[in-house]
Amino acid sequence: MSDPDHFGRPRRRRHAAALTLVFAGVLATGAATDAWTNPSDQDGKPTTVPAGGSTAAAYQSDVTRAAAEAMADGKSPTDAARREVSRSGDRWSAVYSEGEYAEFEQALDGEYTGVGLWVIRGSDGHIEVARVQPGGPADRAGIRGGDRLTAIDGRHVGGLPVTEVVSLLRGDADGGRAPAPGSTVVLAVSRGGHAWQQTLHRARLSTDSVTVEQLGPSAGGGVLIKVASFTKGSGAQVRKAVREAPDGAGILLDLRGNSGGLVTEAAETASVFLDGGIVATYDVEGEQRSLHATRGGDTRRPVVALVDGGTMSAAELLTGALQDRGRAVVVGARTFGKGSVQMPSRLPDGSVAELTVGHYRTPLGHNLDGLGIEPDLEVQAGARKQAETVLSGLGSPS
């Protein structure tokens, strides 16, 4: 899979009952759809598919039936399921081949083969680069967040589902396994009025989802913890960083561009700063459920959460929990607004359909789907500097 695909693959043996919601952004070469893993739960964005019990069940039944009928007729069950999902108008439901899902699972473990891009569909319908992995093939070639992808290996991508764009980037659009490191992909890219073609060589990459930086005196000697995505072990890395921070140092939690990942890891990260209690509530086919933090978190250090329009899904779930629980001051721009729940299910040919069945809410009951989180201090330019100033003003715990 060509990029940290935060699609949340249900891991039957390792995560059987784990709430794994894999997020939604879409890694160019990977996509993000917030998946609550089971294979049965996930998260998403405003959708036209009602989340109520029988309607959601009927939706899943329609997709499964279309796949089964196609298989009986000697046609592709995966293609039939994708057509059914496309007709629904549901932006976040998707169908993945067995090979794609295997790649997603690998990505959630923190490794993937790709070019280091995350992509989403922009508000104008174009395929847009959401984030570029530092040091990856795309970064070295000069591709930047906000660039548009117009074609991949000569195929125009404007009208394609994001999942198909991801498959083209990975090189497994035919449903097979992703090509080996070193294989090439040619991208048609545009930025402003400039358009060009770029040949990239896929590489074996690590997500390096958590990085830590000691801040200077202007930020009160705090610690910056950047969480790029929630892959396996991210929560433990954040906990370690907080424990190793100097006594009294505040935490600047940078979630900008974080398109999501494993919900369990987002909840683990929330547990670092909370002493138990609700992280989020969600409904699945009309049944209300809740996600809780574990007890014993550090509730004394000042925390500032830095967010932007690329903060999505699991990252929004974490931000909402810290804001609603009064545990962090949120600085930056309004977040993306992906708050729907998808549930994965196996189709007859081994492919997986992830269909919207509900929505999650913050501890105070705010529905983020299509709305996002409004920062306590809205800042566009110079957001990090402003966040550091706020952190320094919060002072040390007494």
Sine and cosine of phi, psi and omega as CSV:
sin_phi,cos_phi,sin_psi,cos_psi,sin_omega,cos_omega
0.00,0.00,0.76,-0.66,-0.12,-0.99
-0.99,0.16,0.67,0.74,0.17,-0.98
0.42,-0.91,0.45,-0.89,-0.11,-0.99
-0.74,0.68,1.00,-0.01,-0.03,-1.00
-0.98,0.19,0.98,-0.20,-0.01,-1.00
-1.00,0.01,0.97,0.24,0.02,-1.00
-0.94,-0.35,-0.10,0.99,0.01,-1.00
0.85,0.52,1.00,-0.07,0.02,-1.00
-1.00,-0.04,0.69,-0.72,-0.03,-1.00
-0.89,0.45,0.85,-0.53,0.04,-1.00
-0.98,-0.21,0.96,-0.27,-0.16,-0.99
-0.90,0.43,-0.73,0.68,-0.09,-1.00
-0.98,0.21,-0.70,0.71,-0.10,-1.00
-1.00,0.09,-0.51,0.86,-0.09,-1.00
-0.86,-0.51,0.25,0.97,-0.16,-0.99
-0.40,0.92,-0.90,0.44,-0.05,-1.00
-0.98,-0.21,0.20,0.98,-0.06,-1.00
-0.95,0.30,0.65,-0.76,0.05,-1.00
-0.99,0.16,0.98,-0.21,-0.14,-0.99
-0.94,-0.35,0.13,0.99,0.08,-1.00
-0.08,1.00,0.98,-0.18,0.02,-1.00
-0.98,-0.17,0.71,-0.70,-0.22,-0.98
-0.97,0.25,0.07,-1.00,-0.19,-0.98
-0.98,-0.19,0.70,0.71,0.03,-1.00
-0.97,-0.25,-0.82,-0.58,0.56,-0.83
-0.32,-0.95,0.82,-0.58,-0.10,-1.00
-1.00,0.07,0.85,-0.53,-0.02,-1.00
-0.84,0.54,0.98,-0.19,-0.12,-0.99
0.98,-0.22,0.16,0.99,0.07,-1.00
-0.13,-0.99,0.39,-0.92,0.06,-1.00
-0.72,-0.70,0.22,-0.98,-0.01,-1.00
-0.80,-0.59,0.83,-0.56,0.05,-1.00
-0.77,-0.64,0.40,0.92,0.01,-1.00
0.68,0.73,0.97,-0.23,0.00,-1.00
-0.86,-0.51,0.83,-0.56,0.11,-0.99
-1.00,0.05,0.92,-0.39,-0.17,-0.99
-1.00,0.05,0.61,-0.79,-0.16,-0.99
-0.28,-0.96,-0.50,0.86,-0.34,0.94
-0.90,0.44,0.99,0.14,0.02,-1.00
-0.44,-0.90,0.12,0.99,0.09,-1.00
-0.60,-0.80,0.50,-0.86,0.07,-1.00
-0.30,-0.96,-0.04,-1.00,-0.07,-1.00
-0.78,-0.63,0.27,-0.96,-0.07,-1.00
-0.34,-0.94,-0.60,-0.80,-0.05,-1.00
-0.64,-0.77,-0.02,-1.00,-0.14,-0.99
-0.77,0.64,0.77,-0.64,-0.06,-1.00
-0.71,-0.70,0.40,-0.92,0.01,-1.00
-1.00,0.00,-0.05,1.00,-0.02,-1.00
-1.00,0.02,0.89,-0.46,0.00,-1.00
-0.86,0.50,0.53,-0.85,-0.03,-1.00
-0.99,-0.11,0.10,1.00,-0.03,-1.00
-0.95,0.32,0.53,-0.85,-0.08,-1.00
-0.55,0.84,-0.98,0.20,-0.14,-0.99
-0.90,0.43,-0.54,0.84,0.00,-1.00
-0.91,0.41,-0.71,0.70,0.03,-1.00
-0.90,0.44,-0.66,0.75,0.01,-1.00
-0.90,0.43,-0.63,0.78,0.01,-1.00
-0.92,0.40,-0.62,0.79,0.04,-1.00
-0.86,0.51,-0.75,0.66,0.01,-1.00
-0.90,0.45,-0.63,0.77,0.01,-1.00
-0.89,0.45,-0.64,0.77,0.01,-1.00
-0.89,0.46,-0.68,0.73,-0.02,-1.00
-0.92,0.39,-0.69,0.72,0.00,-1.00
-0.90,0.43,-0.65,0.76,0.01,-1.00
-0.91,0.42,-0.67,0.75,0.01,-1.00
-0.87,0.49,-0.65,0.76,0.01,-1.00
-0.92,0.39,-0.68,0.73,-0.02,-1.00
-0.91,0.42,-0.67,0.75,0.01,-1.00
-0.91,0.42,-0.62,0.78,0.02,-1.00
-0.90,0.43,-0.65,0.76,-0.01,-1.00
-0.90,0.43,-0.64,0.77,0.02,-1.00
-0.91,0.42,-0.49,0.87,0.01,-1.00
-1.00,0.00,0.08,1.00,0.00,-1.00
0.98,0.21,0.32,0.95,0.01,-1.00
-0.96,-0.28,0.06,-1.00,-0.05,-1.00
-0.98,0.21,0.90,-0.43,0.06,-1.00
-0.88,0.47,-0.60,0.80,-0.01,-1.00
-0.89,0.46,-0.72,0.69,0.00,-1.00
-0.89,0.45,-0.65,0.76,0.00,-1.00
-0.90,0.43,-0.67,0.74,0.01,-1.00
-0.91,0.42,-0.64,0.77,0.01,-1.00
-0.90,0.44,-0.63,0.78,0.04,-1.00
-0.90,0.43,-0.64,0.77,0.01,-1.00
-0.90,0.43,-0.68,0.73,0.02,-1.00
-0.91,0.41,-0.65,0.76,0.00,-1.00
-0.88,0.48,-0.63,0.78,0.00,-1.00
-0.93,0.37,-0.40,0.92,-0.06,-1.00
-0.94,0.33,-0.42,0.91,-0.06,-1.00
0.98,0.19,0.12,0.99,-0.01,-1.00
-0.98,0.18,0.91,-0.41,-0.08,-1.00
-0.91,0.42,-0.52,0.85,-0.15,-0.99
-0.97,-0.23,-0.26,0.97,0.09,-1.00
-0.93,0.36,0.53,-0.85,-0.05,-1.00
-0.37,-0.93,0.30,-0.95,0.04,-1.00
-0.82,-0.58,0.76,-0.65,-0.04,-1.00
-0.86,-0.51,0.62,-0.79,0.07,-1.00
-0.94,0.35,0.26,-0.96,0.00,-1.00
-0.87,0.49,-0.63,0.77,0.01,-1.00
-0.91,0.42,-0.65,0.76,0.03,-1.00
-0.87,0.48,-0.69,0.72,-0.04,-1.00
-0.92,0.40,-0.57,0.82,0.06,-1.00
-0.89,0.46,-0.64,0.77,0.03,-1.00
-0.92,0.40,-0.61,0.79,0.01,-1.00
-0.89,0.46,-0.66,0.75,-0.01,-1.00
-0.88,0.48,-0.68,0.73,0.01,-1.00
-0.89,0.45,-0.65,0.76,-0.01,-1.00
-0.89,0.45,-0.60,0.80,0.00,-1.00
-0.93,0.36,-0.29,0.96,0.10,-1.00
-1.00,0.07,-0.01,1.00,0.09,-1.00
0.99,-0.17,0.11,0.99,0.03,-1.00
-0.72,-0.69,0.50,-0.87,0.03,-1.00
-0.27,-0.96,0.33,-0.94,0.10,-0.99
-0.97,-0.26,0.84,-0.54,-0.04,-1.00
-0.06,-1.00,-0.33,-0.94,-0.03,-1.00
-0.91,-0.40,0.00,1.00,0.07,-1.00
0.99,0.13,0.66,0.75,0.02,-1.00
-0.81,-0.58,0.56,-0.83,0.19,-0.98
-0.89,-0.46,0.72,-0.69,-0.01,-1.00
-0.80,-0.61,0.46,-0.89,0.08,-1.00
-0.66,-0.75,0.20,-0.98,0.14,-0.99
-1.00,-0.04,0.86,-0.51,-0.02,-1.00
-0.93,0.36,0.17,-0.99,-0.04,-1.00
-0.89,0.45,-0.39,0.92,0.02,-1.00
-1.00,-0.04,0.10,1.00,0.06,-1.00
1.00,-0.06,-0.16,0.99,0.00,-1.00
-0.98,0.19,0.41,-0.91,0.10,-0.99
-0.99,0.13,0.82,-0.57,-0.14,-0.99
-0.81,-0.59,0.60,-0.80,0.06,-1.00
-0.97,0.26,0.86,-0.51,-0.01,-1.00
-1.00,0.04,-0.59,0.81,-0.05,-1.00
-0.36,-0.93,0.48,-0.88,0.02,-1.00
-0.84,-0.54,0.77,-0.64,-0.01,-1.00
-0.96,0.27,0.84,-0.55,0.01,-1.00
-0.83,0.56,0.75,-0.66,0.05,-1.00
0.99,0.12,-0.08,1.00,0.00,-1.00
-0.99,0.15,0.12,-0.99,-0.01,-1.00
-0.82,0.58,-0.69,0.73,-0.01,-1.00
-0.92,0.40,-0.65,0.76,0.02,-1.00
-0.89,0.45,-0.70,0.72,-0.01,-1.00
-0.91,0.42,-0.45,0.89,0.00,-1.00
-1.00,0.08,-0.07,1.00,0.06,-1.00
1.00,-0.02,0.16,0.99,0.05,-1.00
-0.96,0.27,0.64,-0.77,-0.10,-0.99
-0.76,-0.64,0.35,-0.94,0.10,-1.00
-0.85,0.53,0.68,-0.74,-0.05,-1.00
0.99,-0.11,-0.29,0.96,0.09,-1.00
-0.91,0.42,0.47,-0.88,0.05,-1.00
-0.98,-0.21,0.63,-0.78,0.15,-0.99
-0.98,-0.19,0.85,-0.53,-0.02,-1.00
-0.97,-0.26,-0.41,0.91,0.02,-1.00
-0.40,-0.92,0.46,-0.89,0.05,-1.00
-0.75,-0.66,0.86,-0.52,-0.06,-1.00
0.78,0.63,0.64,0.77,0.07,-1.00
1.00,0.09,-0.06,1.00,0.00,-1.00
-0.99,-0.17,0.82,-0.57,0.02,-1.00
-0.92,0.38,0.67,-0.75,-0.12,-0.99
-0.92,-0.39,-0.02,1.00,-0.08,-1.00
-0.79,0.62,-0.68,0.73,-0.06,-1.00
-0.99,-0.15,0.11,0.99,-0.07,-1.00
-1.00,0.07,0.50,-0.86,0.13,-0.99
-0.88,0.48,0.51,-0.86,-0.02,-1.00
-0.86,0.51,-0.60,0.80,0.00,-1.00
-0.88,0.48,-0.58,0.81,0.02,-1.00
-0.95,0.30,-0.58,0.81,0.08,-1.00
-0.88,0.48,-0.68,0.73,0.02,-1.00
-0.87,0.49,-0.67,0.74,0.01,-1.00
-0.89,0.46,-0.63,0.77,0.04,-1.00
-0.91,0.42,-0.64,0.76,0.03,-1.00
-0.90,0.43,-0.64,0.76,0.01,-1.00
-0.96,0.28,-0.44,0.90,-0.04,-1.00
1.00,0.02,0.30,0.95,0.00,-1.00
-0.84,-0.55,0.60,0.80,-0.03,-1.00
-0.89,0.46,-0.32,0.95,0.02,-1.00
-1.00,0.08,0.08,1.00,0.04,-1.00
1.00,-0.04,-0.04,1.00,-0.01,-1.00
-0.99,0.10,-0.14,-0.99,0.03,-1.00
-0.96,0.28,0.42,-0.91,0.00,-1.00
-0.93,0.37,0.53,-0.84,0.03,-1.00
-0.88,0.48,0.30,-0.96,-0.02,-1.00
-0.97,0.24,0.32,-0.95,0.10,-0.99
-0.82,0.57,0.63,-0.78,-0.02,-1.00
0.98,-0.21,-0.33,0.95,0.05,-1.00
-0.93,0.36,0.41,-0.91,-0.11,-0.99
-0.95,-0.30,0.41,-0.91,0.11,-0.99
-0.59,-0.81,0.70,-0.72,-0.03,-1.00
-0.96,-0.27,0.86,-0.51,-0.04,-1.00
-0.95,-0.30,0.67,-0.74,0.18,-0.98
-0.99,-0.15,0.88,-0.47,-0.14,-0.99
-0.85,-0.52,0.56,-0.83,0.10,-1.00
-0.71,-0.70,0.55,-0.83,0.02,-1.00
-0.56,-0.83,0.92,-0.38,-0.08,-1.00
0.89,0.46,-0.81,-0.58,0.02,-1.00
-0.99,-0.11,0.11,0.99,-0.05,-1.00
-0.98,-0.21,0.73,-0.68,0.04,-1.00
-0.78,-0.62,0.61,-0.79,0.01,-1.00
-0.41,-0.91,0.23,-0.97,0.09,-1.00
-0.95,-0.30,0.61,-0.79,-0.05,-1.00
-0.70,-0.71,0.83,-0.56,0.07,-1.00
-1.00,-0.07,0.83,-0.56,0.00,-1.00
-0.89,-0.45,0.51,-0.86,0.08,-1.00
-0.96,-0.29,0.86,-0.52,0.01,-1.00
-0.89,0.47,0.49,-0.87,-0.03,-1.00
-0.62,-0.78,0.33,-0.94,0.09,-1.00
-0.99,0.14,0.88,-0.48,-0.12,-0.99
-0.83,-0.55,0.44,-0.90,0.11,-0.99
-0.95,-0.32,0.61,-0.79,-0.05,-1.00
-0.95,0.30,-0.46,0.89,-0.02,-1.00
0.68,0.73,0.85,0.53,-0.18,-0.98
-0.95,0.32,-0.35,0.94,-0.02,-1.00
-0.81,-0.59,0.82,-0.57,0.08,-1.00
-0.80,-0.60,0.49,-0.87,-0.10,-0.99
-0.80,-0.60,0.65,-0.76,-0.02,-1.00
-0.61,-0.79,0.74,-0.67,0.08,-1.00
-0.98,0.20,0.79,-0.61,-0.01,-1.00
-1.00,0.02,0.34,-0.94,-0.04,-1.00
-0.99,0.11,-0.08,-1.00,-0.03,-1.00
-0.85,0.52,-0.52,0.85,-0.03,-1.00
-0.90,0.43,-0.35,0.94,0.04,-1.00
-0.97,-0.26,0.32,0.95,0.03,-1.00
0.95,0.32,0.35,0.94,0.00,-1.00
0.94,0.34,0.41,0.91,-0.02,-1.00
-0.96,0.27,-0.07,-1.00,-0.02,-1.00
-0.84,-0.55,0.77,-0.64,0.08,-1.00
-1.00,-0.03,0.82,-0.57,0.10,-1.00
-0.88,-0.47,0.93,-0.36,0.00,-1.00
-0.99,-0.11,0.85,-0.52,0.05,-1.00
-0.93,-0.37,0.96,-0.28,-0.06,-1.00
-0.98,0.22,-0.53,0.85,0.03,-1.00
-0.23,-0.97,0.31,-0.95,-0.03,-1.00
-0.98,-0.17,1.00,0.05,0.08,-1.00
-0.98,-0.18,0.05,-1.00,-0.05,-1.00
-0.84,0.53,0.81,-0.59,0.03,-1.00
1.00,-0.05,-0.08,1.00,-0.03,-1.00
-0.87,0.49,-0.70,0.71,-0.02,-1.00
-0.87,0.50,-0.67,0.74,0.02,-1.00
-0.91,0.41,-0.58,0.81,0.04,-1.00
-0.91,0.40,-0.64,0.76,0.04,-1.00
-0.91,0.42,-0.68,0.74,0.01,-1.00
-0.87,0.50,-0.69,0.73,0.00,-1.00
-0.89,0.46,-0.67,0.74,-0.01,-1.00
-0.89,0.45,-0.64,0.77,0.00,-1.00
-0.93,0.36,-0.67,0.75,0.00,-1.00
-0.90,0.43,-0.53,0.85,-0.04,-1.00
-1.00,0.01,-0.08,1.00,0.02,-1.00
-0.92,0.38,0.52,-0.85,0.01,-1.00
-0.84,0.54,0.50,-0.87,0.03,-1.00
-0.83,0.56,0.75,-0.66,0.05,-1.00
0.99,0.14,-0.10,1.00,-0.03,-1.00
-0.96,0.29,0.68,-0.73,0.08,-1.00
-0.98,0.18,0.22,-0.97,-0.03,-1.00
-0.88,-0.48,0.82,-0.57,0.15,-0.99
-0.98,-0.19,0.96,-0.27,-0.06,-1.00
-1.00,-0.06,0.97,-0.25,-0.08,-1.00
-1.00,-0.02,0.94,-0.34,-0.01,-1.00
-0.92,-0.38,0.26,0.96,0.00,-1.00
-0.90,0.43,0.71,-0.71,0.02,-1.00
0.96,0.29,0.08,1.00,0.01,-1.00
-0.99,0.16,0.95,-0.30,-0.09,-1.00
-1.00,0.05,0.08,1.00,0.09,-1.00
0.85,-0.53,-0.49,-0.87,-0.04,-1.00
0.56,-0.83,-0.61,-0.79,-0.02,-1.00
-0.99,0.15,0.79,-0.61,0.00,-1.00
-0.90,0.43,-0.57,0.82,0.03,-1.00
-0.86,0.51,-0.59,0.81,0.00,-1.00
-0.97,0.26,-0.57,0.83,0.07,-1.00
-0.91,0.42,-0.65,0.76,0.03,-1.00
-0.92,0.40,-0.62,0.79,0.06,-1.00
-0.89,0.45,-0.63,0.77,0.03,-1.00
-0.91,0.40,-0.65,0.76,0.06,-1.00
-0.87,0.49,-0.60,0.80,-0.02,-1.00
-0.90,0.43,-0.39,0.92,0.03,-1.00
-0.90,0.44,-0.51,0.86,-0.11,-0.99
-0.93,-0.37,-0.03,1.00,-0.05,-1.00
-0.84,-0.55,0.44,-0.90,0.07,-1.00
-0.96,-0.28,0.95,0.33,-0.04,-1.00
0.98,0.22,-0.16,-0.99,0.03,-1.00
1.00,-0.04,0.05,-1.00,-0.10,-0.99
-0.97,0.24,0.70,-0.71,0.12,-0.99
-0.99,-0.14,-0.65,0.76,0.03,-1.00
-0.25,-0.97,0.37,-0.93,0.17,-0.99
-0.90,-0.44,0.41,-0.91,0.01,-1.00
-0.42,-0.91,0.37,-0.93,0.04,-1.00
-0.87,-0.50,0.61,-0.79,0.07,-1.00
-0.78,-0.62,0.94,-0.34,-0.03,-1.00
0.80,0.61,0.67,0.74,0.09,-1.00
1.00,0.02,-0.18,0.98,0.00,-1.00
-1.00,-0.02,0.82,-0.57,-0.04,-1.00
-0.99,0.13,0.74,-0.68,0.02,-1.00
-0.70,-0.72,0.19,-0.98,0.01,-1.00
-0.62,-0.78,0.42,-0.91,0.00,-1.00
-0.88,-0.47,0.79,-0.61,-0.11,-0.99
-0.89,-0.46,0.49,-0.87,0.13,-0.99
-0.99,0.12,0.45,-0.90,0.11,-0.99
-0.99,0.13,0.35,-0.94,-0.04,-1.00
-0.99,0.15,0.32,-0.95,0.11,-0.99
0.99,-0.15,0.19,0.98,0.01,-1.00
-0.96,0.29,0.24,-0.97,0.03,-1.00
-0.99,0.17,0.96,-0.29,-0.05,-1.00
-0.98,-0.21,0.13,0.99,-0.10,-1.00
-0.97,-0.25,-0.57,0.82,-0.04,-1.00
-0.92,0.40,0.65,-0.76,0.12,-0.99
-0.92,0.38,0.59,-0.81,-0.03,-1.00
-0.73,-0.68,0.72,-0.69,0.15,-0.99
-0.86,-0.50,0.79,-0.62,0.06,-1.00
-0.98,-0.20,0.82,-0.57,-0.03,-1.00
-0.97,-0.23,0.86,-0.51,-0.11,-0.99
-0.74,-0.67,0.24,-0.97,0.10,-1.00
-0.45,-0.89,-0.17,-0.99,-0.04,-1.00
-0.93,0.37,-0.18,0.98,0.06,-1.00
-1.00,-0.09,0.04,1.00,0.06,-1.00
-0.99,0.15,0.91,-0.42,-0.18,-0.98
-0.73,-0.68,0.31,-0.95,0.19,-0.98
0.71,0.70,-0.90,-0.43,-0.06,-1.00
-0.84,0.54,-0.57,0.82,0.03,-1.00
-0.92,0.40,-0.56,0.83,0.07,-1.00
-0.95,0.31,-0.60,0.80,0.03,-1.00
-0.86,0.51,-0.71,0.71,0.03,-1.00
-0.91,0.42,-0.73,0.68,-0.01,-1.00
-0.86,0.51,-0.71,0.70,-0.01,-1.00
-0.88,0.47,-0.62,0.78,0.01,-1.00
-0.91,0.41,-0.72,0.70,-0.03,-1.00
-0.93,0.38,-0.59,0.81,0.01,-1.00
-0.95,0.32,-0.77,0.64,-0.03,-1.00
-0.90,0.44,-0.55,0.84,-0.03,-1.00
-1.00,0.07,0.09,1.00,0.04,-1.00
0.93,0.37,0.42,0.91,-0.09,-1.00
-0.99,-0.14,-0.27,0.96,-0.01,-1.00
-0.55,-0.84,0.51,-0.86,0.17,-0.98
-1.00,-0.03,0.81,-0.59,-0.05,-1.00
-0.99,-0.12,0.82,-0.57,-0.06,-1.00
-0.82,-0.57,0.60,-0.80,0.06,-1.00
0.76,-0.65,-0.64,-0.77,-0.02,-1.00
-0.91,-0.40,0.34,-0.94,0.00,-1.00
-0.82,0.58,0.67,-0.74,-0.04,-1.00
-0.97,0.23,0.10,-0.99,-0.17,-0.99
-0.89,0.47,-0.73,0.68,-0.01,-1.00
0.99,-0.11,0.78,0.63,0.07,-1.00
-0.93,-0.37,0.95,-0.30,-0.08,-1.00
-0.71,-0.70,0.45,0.89,0.03,-1.00
-0.99,-0.17,0.34,-0.94,-0.06,-1.00
-0.93,-0.36,0.78,-0.62,0.09,-1.00
-0.94,-0.34,0.52,-0.85,0.08,-1.00
-0.85,-0.53,0.82,-0.57,0.01,-1.00
-0.98,0.18,0.56,-0.83,0.11,-0.99
-0.55,-0.83,0.57,-0.82,-0.02,-1.00
-0.98,0.22,0.65,-0.76,0.08,-1.00
-0.98,-0.20,0.22,-0.97,-0.13,-0.99
-0.82,0.58,-0.50,0.87,-0.05,-1.00
-1.00,-0.09,0.16,0.99,0.01,-1.00
1.00,-0.07,-0.16,0.99,0.06,-1.00
-0.95,0.31,0.17,-0.99,-0.07,-1.00
-0.79,-0.62,0.75,-0.66,0.07,-1.00
-0.97,-0.25,0.79,-0.61,0.06,-1.00
-0.92,-0.39,0.94,-0.35,-0.15,-0.99
-0.89,-0.45,0.62,-0.79,-0.01,-1.00
-0.93,0.36,0.78,-0.62,-0.01,-1.00
-0.77,-0.64,-0.11,0.99,-0.03,-1.00
-0.04,-1.00,-0.22,-0.98,-0.04,-1.00
-0.61,-0.79,0.47,-0.88,0.07,-1.00
-0.96,-0.28,0.33,-0.95,-0.02,-1.00
-0.70,-0.72,0.38,-0.92,0.03,-1.00
-0.96,0.29,0.18,-0.98,0.00,-1.00
-0.80,0.60,-0.53,0.85,0.00,-1.00
-1.00,-0.02,0.15,0.99,0.10,-0.99
1.00,0.01,0.23,0.97,0.00,-1.00
-0.98,0.22,0.78,-0.62,0.07,-1.00
-1.00,0.03,0.87,-0.49,-0.09,-1.00
-1.00,-0.02,-0.15,0.99,-0.15,-0.99
-0.89,0.46,0.92,-0.39,-0.02,-1.00
0.99,0.17,-0.07,1.00,-0.06,-1.00
-0.91,-0.41,-0.65,0.76,-0.04,-1.00
0.97,0.23,-0.12,-0.99,0.00,-1.00
-0.94,-0.34,0.78,-0.63,0.05,-1.00
-1.00,0.09,0.83,-0.56,-0.01,-1.00
-0.90,0.43,0.41,-0.91,0.12,-0.99
-0.93,0.37,-0.57,0.82,0.07,-1.00
-0.77,-0.63,0.94,-0.34,-0.03,-1.00
-1.00,0.08,0.83,-0.55,-0.04,-1.00
-0.66,-0.75,0.71,-0.71,0.07,-1.00
-0.98,-0.17,-0.97,0.24,0.01,-1.00
-0.98,0.20,0.61,-0.79,0.05,-1.00
0.92,0.40,0.56,0.83,-0.07,-1.00
-0.89,0.45,-0.66,0.75,-0.03,-1.00
-0.90,0.44,-0.68,0.73,0.00,-1.00
-0.88,0.48,-0.67,0.74,0.03,-1.00
-0.90,0.45,-0.65,0.76,0.00,-1.00
-0.90,0.44,-0.63,0.78,0.03,-1.00
-0.90,0.43,-0.62,0.78,0.02,-1.00
-0.90,0.43,-0.69,0.72,0.03,-1.00
-0.88,0.47,-0.69,0.73,-0.02,-1.00
-0.88,0.48,-0.68,0.73,0.00,-1.00
-0.90,0.44,-0.52,0.85,-0.01,-1.00
-0.97,0.23,-0.29,0.96,-0.01,-1.00
-0.97,0.25,-0.40,0.92,0.04,-1.00
0.97,0.24,0.08,-1.00,0.00,-1.00
-1.00,0.05,0.44,-0.90,0.03,-1.00
-0.90,0.44,0.61,-0.80,-0.03,-1.00
-0.98,-0.18,0.00,0.00,0.00,0.00
